[in-house]
Amino acid sequence: MYKLLRKFFFFFPPETMHHLAMNGLKVLQAVGFMRYQQPDTASPREVFRLKFRNPIGLGAGFDKNALYLDELDKLGFGFVEIGTVTPYPQVGNEQPRLFRLPEDEALINRMGFNNDGVKIISERLKNWRLKHSSHQNRSSISLPFSPARSAPWNGCSANCKVSLVGAPPSRRDRRSTRPT
């Protein structure tokens, strides 16, 4: 079965296949197929006063825009790191930007922080948290952030403020972070 699925997956470019697989998970969730999936809560962990329902997590970038939180939560991850979020939406690098190395069973990721921006993603996270506020056993979500591509390093303070607060910087802050 794996060999057949692998041939199907490798028929498409990696980034396209990623989107097809994630949308497939969304469909399975919508029709109730994943309704009975119970996450592993038998081995909870606490690290630096953060509580995780189990020690298995999903690394950054798999769900860059926080579009599949319910589906990933149903798969049972103890935590999900959505991917780097920038103050403003970015398209990332030109395609192709994800490359398979079948002999090494590896991928090369040169995505370039493509994301919907902190304002949109923080709203998705807020809605997800409100929807699941009564659930004790939900996944933990982490949100790394990065200054905008157009910002010089000395402008990081305004960019980081955007990412932490979740709102675009004031006009004064924007002027100080954009190259002249």
C-alpha positions, 0 to 999 in steps of 0.5 A: 500500500505504501509503495502505491501511495508513494508513487501517487504522492511523487507524481505531483510537485511536493508543495502541490501534494502538501496542499492536496494532503492537507485539504484531504484531511480537512475533508475527512474532518468535515465528513466526520471520519476523524470524529472518533480519533482520540489523542494520546493523553496517557503520557502528558509532559510539562516543560518550562511550565508549559503543559503538553498532552503528549511529547509528540509534536509537529514542527514549524511550517507544516501548517504555515497559516494556521488553516488546519489546526482542528485536523492536526489536533485530531491527529493527536499531536501534543503540540503544533508549531505553525510556522514563522509569521511576519508582520505583513503577508508575504508570498515567500520565494519563487516556486519551485521552493520545495525539493525532494531528495528521494535517495536521502529520504529528505526535503529541502525547504526554501519556502521563504516565510510565505504566510498570511501575516500576523493580523490574519493568523492571530485572528485564526488562532484567537478563534481556534482558542475560543472554539476549544476553550473548554477542551482540556486535551487540545494541542498546544500551538506555538507561533514563531515570528520574524521581521518582515523581509523588507525590514532592516535588522535595526527595525526589528523592534517594531516588527517584533512588536507587531508579531507579539501584539498582533496588530500592524505597527503605527505609521511612525513604527512603519517608517522606522522599519522600512528601507529608504 
